[in-house]
Structures are given as C-alpha cells and as structure tokens.
Amino acid sequence: MMQQPFGEVMGTQTKDDAQVDRRLVSHLLMMGRILLASTERMNILLLAGALVVVIGATAFSQIRLNAWNRPFYDALERKDISAFLDQLVVFGVIAGVLLCLNVAQGWLNQMTKLKLREWLAGDLFEQWLRPRRAYRLAFAGEIGVNPDQRIHADAQHLTELTSDLGIGLLQSSLLLASFIGVLWVLSGEVSFNLIGRNFIIPGYMVWSALVYAGAASWLSWRVGRPLIRLQAERYDQEAKLRYAIVRVDEHVDTVAISEGEAEELRRLRTEFGGVLRVMRQIVSALARLTWVTAGYGWFTIIAPILVAAPGYFGGGLTFGEMMMVVGAFIQVQQALRWFVDNFSTIADWRATLVRITSFREVLLAADEANTNTSQIAVVHSSDNTMIFDNLEIASPTGCIMLSDQHVELGLGERVLITGQPGTGKTVLFRAISGLWPWGAGRIALPDSERMVFVPRRPYVPPGTLRDALVYPSAPTMYSDEELIGRLLSADLQGIASSLDRSSRWDLQTIASLLDHSGHWEKMLTDDEQQLLVFARLLLHKPDWVVIEEALDFLEEDARRRVLAILATELPNSTIIHIGRPEPGDRFFTRVLHLVKDPRGRTFDPRGRANPVERPVVAAAVR
C-alpha cells in the first residue's frame, strides 16, 4: 500500500542543469496560461504595449542622437562655430525627448512590477487556500514547509526580475535591429589593402560586433552556468533559516522556561551555516564570472575604434563619420552584451521561476495525491444522522477502528469517543473532517453547513476581537448585542483586566473591546483562547459539533463551565468529543471506543518505506 509520495516527486528542486533547461519552456508556458486566465491580464498587456511604444520611441531617438555625431564632430574638425552652436540646439531637443521617455519607461516599469506581483501573489493565494490544500501541502516534503517564502519573497523577486529583464531584453533587441543597419551601411566605407589591391568586406563591422559579443556571451554562459543551481540552493537554505527563526519566535515562552536558548542558538547557527556555505560558493562563482564581464567591458572601450581604424586611416571615413561608427558599434555591443551583463540576474530569475512553478505544481498535485490508494468514502447523510460503516483508518503505525463496525448517531446525542494513548484520536478527527482520506469503509455526514469542528489547538486570528469571535464569518453578520451576549455566556470576564482596561465587566467596556485590534493569541491565556472558540461556537449555533481533545486541555473549572454552556446553549445539538473520559463526568450519555491493529491497514502520506520504524511525528497519532 506504500507508494512514492507526491512531495518526493514534485517537491524536489531541479538542481540538475540539463533538467532545468528541459523544463524552462514548460514553466514559461505554464506562467503564460495562468496570466491569460487572470483578471489582471488586460492591465498587464496594456502596460506591456505602452512599454513597447516607449522603448521603440527611445530607440528611434537614440538613432537620431547617433546620427547627430557626424555633423557635430565634423563641425569641430572644421572649427565652424555656427554649425557647432546649431548642433548643440539639436542635441538639447533630442536629449529632452529622451529624458521624457526615460521617465515614462521608469514609471511603466514600476507599474508593471506592481501588477505582475498583484497577479502572481493573488493566484498563489487562491491556489494555496483551496479547500484542504494548505493542509495536504504539509505532506509534500521540503517544498511544503515554507509556503510563506514562496508566496511572499519568491513571488516578489520573480515579478521584479521579470519586469527588469523583459524591458532590458526588448530595449536591447530594438537597439540591435536599429543600429545593425547603420553599421552595415557604414561598413561600405571601410576598405582593406592586400597585396596592392583594395577590397571591401560587406557588413564588416556588423560581423565584427557579432563575433565579439557572441564569444563573450558563450564564455559567460560556460563560466556562470553553475549560478543557476547555486541560486536555487540558496533560496532553499534561506527558507529553512526563516522557518527556524519563526519557529523560535512562536515558541519563545517555552524556550525561555526550558532554558533552551543555547540549543536554539545552536540550531539557528547550523541553519545559518548552510546559508553562508552556499553564499560562499556564489561569491566564488560571481568572481569567476566577473573576470569575463569586466574584461569584456574594459576592452569594449577600445574595440570600436580598432574596428573603424582601417576606414579612418584609409581616408574613407571622416572624423565625424568615425565617431558615428563608434557610437553605432557601442550601441550594438550594448544590445549584444545584454546576456553577458545580466547572466547572474538571469540565473537568479531561472532559479526563482523554478521555485514558483514547482510550488504551484505541488499545490495542484495535492488534490490528486495518492488517489490510487484505498480511501474512505465520505458521503452525505440524507436523514440528518452521522454513520460509521466498517471504518478502517490507515495510519503510519497501524489501522484505527471503532470497536463497533456500524455506528449511527442522531441529533441531540452527547458522545465521547475515547481510546488508549496512541490509538489515533487525532487521525479519527481528521478523517471525519475530511482531512485524512486514507483507509476504507464509509462515513455518512449531515449537512456540512450545520457542522462545526473544534481542533484541540484553538485558532484565534489577528485583528479585532470582533473578527476573532465571528471567524470565519463576516463581522457584519452579528450585532454587538449578540457578540456581547456570547462573550458573557462563555464567562470571559478576564479579558478586560488582561488588557489593563478595567477590572469592571460592563457593556460599555466589552463594547469598546470588540474593536480592539491585536494579536489575541498572545494577549489571551490558553483557557481564554479556548473559551473564545466556544463562544464562537455558541454564536454559530451548529447542529453538530465535533471536538478534538479541546476539553482535555482545559482546567477543571473551565471544563465544567464549557460543558454547562454547551448543555444550556446547544441543548438540541449533537456534541461529539474525541478525547479522554473524566471521573464523575455526566455530560456524555454514550461512549464509543477506538482500537488500533498495528498489523492492519497502514499508510503514510509522506511515503516512507517503513512507517513502523519511522512514524510521521509524535503528535500525528494519538
């Protein structure tokens, strides 16, 4: 029943250069399809069209500026002050037009980055937060560990690089097409003398520029190619470091109480060491590439003069014409050396593109992960009951089952599902909620809109207290009176004093607290967070409530209050608690037992070869 996990197939980064080359076209086609299907496509296409117009106008103006070289330098050679002043006026006009075009191009470039990021990040948000995907991504291996890095930093970096490189490539292509014609015409003025005979090589300066730039581009590719792999590895290491820092920040209280700062420091230094190791390799690779790019740049200062020298000394070119040749040659060189100058940036762009497209592929593959594995049939119950038929839940450490093969629960029942530690209470909760599909048998559920699942760890989103209380509904769905009533029902008088607002608990105080914004998961105690979740439960008034061990982590008094609230406020709802029994607890009227067969049906969504020897994590199966 074991198989290769989708995380292993899709999540590994393409670090082999040949594989990156093969997949580049498919990655670009994927991004193109996503863009064309986006609502932002028209805005992005309009910006792209405007950039083409502006860059085209810039190229035309630069041709005019290059042509200006001839009369200007000829006037200098003749010492003609009148013609010299006239050409200064012409230069002012051309320079003014180029300045306006440069400002317009800069603005369009920044707007393109903004719209590209709006499109790409929006698409990744939407794909990541499709039902169940964010949870299943956790089983995708290393690529699923840091979705924040991919969606935030990588998406921003990719869109900025794409805009800059795209505009640079378009500008260089237009300049190349424009000035090659100028060079070709001027090449006819360059003649060579061999054995007493003069001859002309058609397009001599064009071929010289192409050979010169082509050799530099090929050498840059050969020397700088390892940067593609190194940049991808760097982003992996940076993501691991970021995750390690966030993890320490989230558990800083536990670290401090345990005096574990030294151990956490060791781990952070280990992760940071991985980043430094890759960066050292990148520094060395960039240094090798700089030998090529910098050497090419310095030699380019003299190269056009050397190419045009035979024509000038042979008398075919005037001084002004030679300066025109030099200007055209430099423009062609700048266009042709775009690849040389931007190779390290292109390597960075390709590495980021692979990270984004691989992440998106994994998101799409998450829905199809392990679909050829036996799965639990989850169906709709037409008679508003919950039914378990021959349920077998495959876990990494064995088969989880209810002691009764057929279980039917009706409205208004109070049910405790319990078992020995390690029997799989968390996995059962996930199977009922649809997060864990692997196994066999059938689960019939009532209308999902009338069901609420309460995980053992409370989730309190940042924002106002009002937002936290109505989550995931819109705040406008409930009046202040309803919200205040539910907070009072949940006996949350401690919130006011915990915020140093007031020791009093009156309607005015709580009304002001509803719009108090902050990180409530840090401002409230664990019990207060759990009580807030149950206050939310009372607000939604579901017919079915499935609780995963949440009651087990409350203090005894808080547990009694919650059970009393559920009995009073939700008298006709079915309450199912998956957890441990408490002595003297009379709330539950029916008890079901979980059992596990270590030799039965097993499955590990991470696809490890031996799940018994290497369980998923200690907290995954209870």
C-alpha positions in Angstrom: 0.0 0.0 0.0 3.0 2.3 0.2 3.9 4.4 -2.7 6.2 7.2 -3.7 4.8 10.5 -2.2 3.8 13.4 -4.4 6.1 15.6 -2.3 9.1 13.5 -3.3 8.1 13.5 -7.0 7.1 17.2 -7.3 8.8 18.8 -4.3 12.4 18.2 -5.1 14.1 21.2 -6.7 15.6 20.7 -10.2 19.2 21.0 -9.4 20.5 19.3 -12.5 21.2 21.9 -15.1 20.1 19.8 -18.0 16.7 19.2 -16.3 16.3 22.9 -15.7 16.8 23.6 -19.4 14.2 21.0 -20.4 11.6 22.3 -18.1 12.2 26.0 -18.7 9.8 26.1 -21.7 7.1 24.2 -19.9 7.5 26.6 -16.9 7.2 29.6 -19.2 4.1 28.2 -20.9 2.5 27.5 -17.5 3.0 31.1 -16.4 1.6 32.3 -19.7 -1.5 30.2 -19.3 -2.0 31.5 -15.8 -1.6 35.1 -16.9 -4.0 34.7 -19.8 -6.6 33.3 -17.4 -6.2 36.1 -14.9 -8.4 39.1 -14.4 -5.3 41.2 -14.5 -4.3 40.2 -18.0 -5.7 43.2 -19.7 -3.9 45.7 -17.4 -0.6 43.8 -17.8 -1.0 43.6 -21.6 -1.8 47.4 -21.8 1.3 48.1 -19.7 3.4 45.9 -22.0 2.0 47.6 -25.1 2.8 51.0 -23.6 6.4 49.9 -22.8 6.9 48.7 -26.4 5.8 52.1 -27.7 8.0 54.0 -25.3 11.1 51.7 -25.9 10.5 52.0 -29.6 10.4 55.7 -29.4 13.6 55.7 -27.3 15.4 53.5 -29.9 14.4 55.9 -32.7 15.6 58.9 -30.6 18.9 57.2 -30.0 19.4 56.6 -33.7 18.8 60.3 -34.2 21.3 61.0 -31.5 23.9 58.8 -33.1 23.3 60.5 -36.5 23.9 63.8 -34.7 27.5 62.7 -34.0 28.5 63.2 -37.7 27.7 66.9 -38.2 28.7 67.8 -34.6 32.2 66.3 -34.8 32.6 67.4 -38.4 31.8 71.0 -37.2 34.5 70.6 -34.5 37.0 69.3 -37.1 36.3 72.4 -39.4 36.2 74.7 -36.3 32.8 76.0 -37.6 31.3 77.8 -34.5 27.9 78.5 -36.2 27.4 74.8 -37.1 28.6 73.8 -33.7 26.0 76.0 -31.9 23.3 74.8 -34.2 24.1 71.2 -33.3 24.0 72.0 -29.6 20.4 73.1 -30.0 19.6 69.9 -31.9 21.2 67.9 -29.0 19.1 69.7 -26.4 15.9 68.8 -28.3 16.9 65.1 -28.6 18.1 64.9 -25.0 14.9 66.5 -23.8 12.8 63.9 -25.7 15.0 61.0 -24.3 14.6 62.4 -20.8 10.8 62.3 -21.0 10.9 58.8 -22.5 13.2 57.6 -19.7 10.9 58.9 -17.0 7.9 57.3 -18.7 9.8 54.0 -19.1 10.7 54.1 -15.4 7.1 54.7 -14.3 5.8 51.9 -16.6 8.5 49.5 -15.3 7.4 50.1 -11.7 3.7 49.8 -12.5 4.4 46.5 -14.4 6.2 45.1 -11.3 3.2 46.1 -9.2 0.6 44.5 -11.5 2.7 41.4 -12.0 3.0 40.9 -8.3 -0.7 41.5 -7.8 -1.4 38.8 -10.4 1.1 36.2 -9.3 0.7 36.5 -5.5 -3.1 36.6 -5.9 -3.0 33.4 -7.9 -0.8 31.6 -5.4 -3.0 32.8 -2.5 -6.0 31.4 -4.3 -4.4 28.0 -5.1 -2.9 27.6 -1.7 -6.1 28.3 0.2 -8.3 26.0 -1.9 -10.2 23.6 0.5 -7.9 21.1 2.1 -4.8 22.1 0.0 -2.9 24.0 2.6 -3.2 21.0 5.0 -2.2 18.5 2.3 0.8 20.6 1.4 2.3 19.7 4.7 2.8 16.2 3.3 4.6 17.5 0.2 8.1 17.2 1.7 10.5 20.0 1.9 8.7 22.2 -0.6 5.6 22.3 1.6 7.5 23.6 4.7 7.8 27.3 3.8 4.8 28.4 1.7 5.2 31.9 3.1 8.7 32.2 1.5 7.3 31.1 -1.9 4.2 33.3 -1.9 5.8 36.4 -0.4 9.5 36.7 -1.1 9.9 34.5 -4.2 6.8 35.9 -6.0 8.0 39.5 -5.3 11.5 38.6 -6.5 10.3 36.8 -9.7 8.0 39.7 -10.8 10.7 42.3 -10.3 13.3 40.3 -12.1 10.8 39.5 -14.9 10.0 43.2 -15.5 13.6 44.4 -15.4 14.9 41.6 -17.6 12.0 41.8 -20.1 12.3 45.5 -20.5 16.1 45.2 -20.9 15.8 42.4 -23.5 13.2 44.4 -25.5 15.3 47.5 -25.4 18.4 45.7 -26.5 16.6 43.9 -29.3 15.2 47.1 -30.7 18.6 48.8 -30.5 20.3 45.9 -32.1 17.8 45.9 -35.0 18.2 49.6 -35.5 21.9 50.1 -35.3 22.9 47.0 -37.2 21.5 48.7 -40.3 23.6 51.8 -39.6 26.8 49.7 -39.1 26.1 47.7 -42.3 25.9 50.9 -44.4 29.0 52.4 -42.8 30.9 49.2 -43.3 31.0 50.0 -47.0 33.3 52.9 -46.2 35.9 50.6 -44.7 38.4 49.3 -47.3 41.4 46.9 -46.8 44.6 46.8 -48.8 46.1 43.4 -49.5 48.9 42.9 -52.0 48.3 46.3 -53.5 44.6 45.7 -54.0 41.7 47.5 -52.2 38.7 45.5 -51.3 35.6 45.9 -49.1 34.0 43.2 -46.8 30.2 43.6 -46.8 28.9 44.2 -43.3 32.5 44.1 -41.9 31.7 46.0 -38.7 28.4 44.1 -38.2 30.2 40.7 -38.3 33.0 42.1 -36.0 30.4 43.1 -33.4 28.5 39.8 -33.6 31.6 37.7 -33.3 32.9 39.8 -30.4 29.7 39.8 -28.4 29.0 36.1 -29.3 32.3 35.0 -27.9 31.8 36.9 -24.7 28.2 35.5 -24.3 29.4 31.9 -24.8 32.2 32.3 -22.4 29.8 33.9 -19.8 27.5 31.0 -20.1 30.2 28.5 -19.7 31.7 30.2 -16.6 28.4 31.4 -15.0 26.2 28.3 -15.6 26.7 26.9 -12.0 25.0 30.0 -10.6 21.5 28.7 -11.7 21.9 25.7 -9.3 23.6 27.7 -6.6 20.8 30.4 -6.6 18.1 27.7 -6.2 20.0 26.1 -3.4 20.5 29.5 -1.7 16.7 30.1 -1.7 16.2 26.7 -0.1 18.6 27.4 2.6 17.2 30.9 3.2 13.7 29.4 3.5 14.9 26.9 6.1 16.6 29.7 8.1 13.5 31.8 8.0 11.3 28.9 9.2 13.7 28.2 12.1 13.6 31.8 13.2 9.8 32.0 13.0 9.6 28.7 14.9 11.7 30.0 17.8 9.6 33.2 17.9 6.3 31.3 18.1 7.6 29.2 21.0 9.7 31.7 22.7 7.9 31.3 26.1 8.5 27.5 26.1 12.2 28.0 25.1 12.7 30.5 27.9 11.0 28.4 30.5 13.0 25.3 29.4 16.2 27.4 29.3 16.7 26.1 25.8 18.2 29.3 24.3 21.6 27.6 23.9 20.1 24.7 22.0 18.0 27.0 19.8 21.1 29.1 19.2 23.0 26.0 18.0 20.2 25.1 15.6 20.0 28.7 14.2 23.7 28.7 13.7 23.5 25.4 11.9 20.8 26.7 9.5 22.7 30.0 9.1 25.8 28.0 8.3 24.0 26.4 5.4 23.1 29.8 4.0 26.7 31.0 4.4 28.1 27.9 2.7 26.0 28.5 -0.4 26.7 32.2 -0.4 30.5 31.5 -0.4 30.0 29.3 -3.4 28.0 32.0 -5.1 30.7 34.6 -4.3 33.3 32.4 -5.9 31.1 31.8 -9.0 30.4 35.5 -9.3 34.1 36.3 -9.1 34.9 33.9 -11.9 32.1 35.5 -14.0 33.4 39.0 -13.3 36.7 38.1 -15.0 34.6 37.7 -18.2 32.1 40.5 -17.9 34.5 43.1 -16.6 37.3 42.2 -19.1 34.7 42.4 -21.9 33.6 45.8 -20.6 37.0 47.3 -20.5 38.1 46.0 -23.9 34.9 47.4 -25.4 36.2 50.9 -24.8 38.9 50.5 -27.5 37.2 47.7 -29.7 35.0 50.0 -31.9 37.9 52.4 -32.6 40.1 49.4 -33.6 37.4 48.1 -35.9 36.8 51.5 -37.5 40.5 52.5 -37.7 41.2 51.0 -41.2 38.4 53.1 -42.7 39.6 56.3 -41.0 43.3 55.9 -41.8 42.5 54.8 -45.3 40.6 58.1 -45.9 37.2 56.5 -46.4 35.8 57.9 -43.1 35.9 61.5 -41.8 36.4 62.1 -38.1 32.6 62.7 -37.7 31.8 59.5 -39.6 34.2 57.5 -37.5 32.6 58.8 -34.3 29.2 57.8 -35.7 30.6 54.4 -36.4 32.0 54.2 -32.8 28.6 55.2 -31.4 26.7 52.7 -33.5 29.2 49.9 -32.6 28.8 50.7 -28.9 25.0 50.6 -29.2 25.2 47.2 -31.0 27.6 46.0 -28.3 25.4 47.1 -25.5 22.5 45.3 -27.1 24.5 42.1 -27.7 26.1 42.2 -24.3 22.8 42.2 -22.6 23.2 38.5 -22.0 26.7 39.0 -20.6 25.8 41.8 -18.3 22.7 40.1 -16.9 23.8 36.5 -16.8 23.9 36.3 -12.9 20.5 38.0 -12.8 19.1 35.5 -15.4 20.4 32.7 -13.3 18.6 34.2 -10.3 15.4 34.6 -12.3 15.5 31.0 -13.5 16.1 29.7 -10.0 13.1 31.7 -8.7 10.9 30.7 -11.6 11.6 27.0 -10.8 10.7 27.6 -7.2 7.4 29.3 -8.0 6.3 26.9 -10.7 7.3 23.8 -8.7 5.4 25.1 -5.7 2.3 25.7 -7.9 2.6 22.2 -9.4 2.7 20.7 -5.9 -0.4 22.7 -4.9 -2.3 21.3 -7.9 -0.9 17.8 -7.3 -2.0 17.9 -3.7 -5.6 17.3 -4.8 -4.5 14.2 -6.7 -2.0 12.9 -4.1 -2.2 9.2 -3.6 -5.6 8.9 -5.3 -4.8 5.3 -6.2 -4.6 4.4 -2.5 -7.7 3.0 -0.8 -9.8 5.8 0.6 -12.6 6.3 3.0 -15.9 7.0 1.3 -17.4 10.2 2.8 -21.0 10.7 1.7 -23.9 12.9 2.6 -26.5 11.6 5.1 -30.0 12.3 3.9 -31.7 11.7 7.2 -29.5 14.1 9.3 -27.5 11.4 11.0 -23.8 10.5 11.3 -23.0 7.0 10.3 -19.7 5.0 10.5 -19.8 1.7 8.5 -16.8 -0.7 8.7 -14.5 2.3 9.2 -10.8 1.5 8.9 -8.4 4.5 9.0 -4.9 3.7 7.7 -2.2 5.4 9.7 1.6 5.1 9.6 1.5 2.9 12.7 -1.5 0.7 12.1 -5.2 0.5 11.4 -7.6 2.6 13.5 -11.1 1.4 14.0 -14.2 1.9 16.2 -15.0 -1.1 18.4 -18.4 -1.3 16.7 -18.5 -1.9 13.0 -21.7 0.1 12.5 -22.3 3.3 14.5 -25.3 5.7 14.0 -25.5 9.0 15.8 -28.6 11.1 15.9 -29.4 14.7 16.8 -29.1 15.7 20.4 -26.7 13.0 21.5 -23.7 13.5 23.7 -21.0 11.2 22.6 -17.5 10.6 23.9 -15.1 8.7 21.6 -12.1 7.5 23.6 -9.2 5.1 23.5 -5.8 4.4 24.9 -2.9 6.8 24.1 -1.7 6.2 20.6 -4.9 4.7 19.2 -5.4 7.6 16.8 -7.8 10.1 18.2 -6.4 13.0 16.1 -6.4 10.9 12.9 -10.1 10.0 13.6 -10.9 13.7 14.0 -9.1 14.4 10.7 -10.9 11.6 8.9 -14.3 12.9 10.0 -13.4 16.4 8.9 -12.2 15.2 5.5 -8.5 15.9 6.1 -7.4 12.3 6.3 -9.0 10.3 3.4 -6.8 7.2 3.6 -8.4 4.0 4.7 -11.6 2.0 4.0 -15.2 2.0 5.0 -17.8 4.7 4.9 -18.6 7.9 6.8 -22.0 9.5 6.3 -22.2 13.1 7.4 -25.1 15.5 7.8 -25.2 18.9 6.1 -21.7 20.4 6.3 -23.2 23.9 6.9 -24.6 22.8 10.2 -21.4 21.2 11.4 -18.5 22.7 13.3 -15.2 21.1 14.0 -13.2 22.2 17.1 -9.5 21.2 16.9 -7.6 20.7 20.1 -5.4 23.8 19.5 -7.6 27.0 19.3 -7.1 29.3 16.4 -7.6 33.0 17.1 -6.9 35.1 14.0 -5.2 38.5 14.4 -7.4 41.6 14.1 -10.2 42.9 16.3 -11.9 40.9 19.0 -15.0 41.1 16.8 -13.1 39.4 13.9 -11.8 36.6 16.2 -15.2 35.9 17.6 -17.2 35.6 14.4 -14.4 33.8 12.4 -14.7 32.7 9.6 -18.0 34.7 9.1 -18.1 38.4 8.2 -18.3 40.7 11.2 -21.4 42.4 9.8 -23.5 39.2 10.3 -23.9 39.7 14.0 -24.9 42.7 16.1 -22.9 44.0 19.1 -25.6 42.7 21.4 -25.2 39.1 20.1 -21.4 39.3 20.4 -21.5 40.7 23.9 -24.1 38.1 25.0 -21.9 35.2 23.7 -18.8 36.5 25.5 -20.8 36.8 28.7 -22.1 33.3 28.2 -18.6 32.0 27.8 -17.6 33.7 31.1 -14.8 35.7 29.6 -14.6 38.4 32.3 -10.8 38.2 32.4 -10.3 39.8 29.0 -10.8 43.4 30.3 -8.3 43.1 33.1 -5.8 41.2 31.0 -5.7 44.3 28.7 -5.3 46.7 31.6 -8.6 48.3 30.5 -10.6 47.9 33.7 -11.4 45.5 36.4 -15.1 46.1 35.6 -17.0 43.9 33.2 -19.9 46.1 31.9 -21.5 46.6 28.5 -19.5 49.7 27.8 -16.2 48.0 28.5 -16.8 45.0 26.3 -18.3 47.1 23.5 -15.0 49.0 23.4 -13.1 45.7 23.4 -14.9 44.4 20.4 -12.9 46.8 18.1 -9.6 46.5 20.0 -7.1 45.1 17.4 -4.1 43.0 18.2 -2.6 39.5 18.3 -5.2 37.9 20.5 -3.4 34.5 20.6 -0.6 36.3 22.5 -2.9 38.5 24.6 -5.1 35.8 26.0 -4.3 32.8 28.1 -4.7 29.3 26.7 -8.0 28.8 28.6 -9.3 32.2 27.4 -8.5 31.3 23.8 -10.4 28.0 24.1 -13.3 29.8 25.8 -13.3 32.3 23.0 -13.6 29.4 20.5 -16.6 28.0 22.4 -18.1 31.5 22.5 -17.7 31.5 18.7 -19.4 28.1 18.7 -22.4 29.5 20.5 -22.7 32.3 18.0 -22.8 30.0 15.0 -25.3 27.6 16.8 -24.4 24.4 14.8 -26.5 21.2 15.0 -23.3 19.1 15.0 -20.1 19.7 17.0 -17.1 17.5 16.7 -14.3 18.3 19.3 -10.8 17.0 19.2 -9.4 16.8 22.7 -10.1 20.6 23.3 -11.9 19.8 26.6 -8.9 17.8 27.8 -6.6 20.8 27.9 -8.9 23.0 30.0 -8.6 23.5 33.7 -11.2 21.5 35.6 -13.3 24.6 36.4 -13.1 25.8 32.8 -14.1 22.3 31.5 -17.2 22.3 33.8 -18.2 25.8 32.6 -17.9 24.8 29.0 -19.9 21.6 29.4 -22.6 23.6 31.2 -22.6 26.2 28.5 -23.0 23.5 25.8 -25.8 21.8 27.7 -27.6 25.1 28.2 -27.0 26.9 24.9 -27.0 24.0 22.5 -29.5 21.6 24.0 -30.6 20.0 20.7 -27.1 19.8 19.1 -25.1 16.6 18.8 -21.8 17.0 20.8 -19.0 14.5 19.9 -15.8 14.8 21.9 -12.8 12.7 20.8 -10.7 12.6 24.0 -10.3 11.1 27.4 -13.0 10.4 30.0 -13.1 12.4 33.2 -14.2 10.8 36.5 -17.7 12.0 37.5 -18.4 13.5 34.1 -22.1 13.0 33.4 -22.4 15.2 30.3 -21.8 12.3 27.9 -24.5 9.8 27.6 -22.8 7.5 25.0 -19.2 6.2 24.9 -17.5 4.7 21.8 -14.1 3.1 21.9 -11.2 3.4 19.5 -8.9 0.4 18.9 -5.8 0.0 16.7 -4.4 -3.0 15.0 -0.7 -2.5 14.3 -0.8 -5.3 11.7 -3.8 -3.8 9.9 -4.1 -1.3 7.1 -1.2 1.2 7.2 -0.5 4.3 5.2 2.0 7.3 5.5 1.2 10.2 3.2 4.8 11.1 3.2 5.5 7.8 1.6 8.2 6.5 3.9 9.3 3.0 3.2 8.8 1.7 6.7 6.2 3.7 8.7 6.5 1.5 11.7 10.2 2.2 12.2 9.8 5.9 11.2 6.4 7.3 12.4 5.2 10.6 11.0 5.5 12.7 14.1 4.7 12.0 17.7 1.7 14.4 17.7 0.2 13.0 14.5 -1.4 9.9 16.0 -3.0 9.9 19.4 
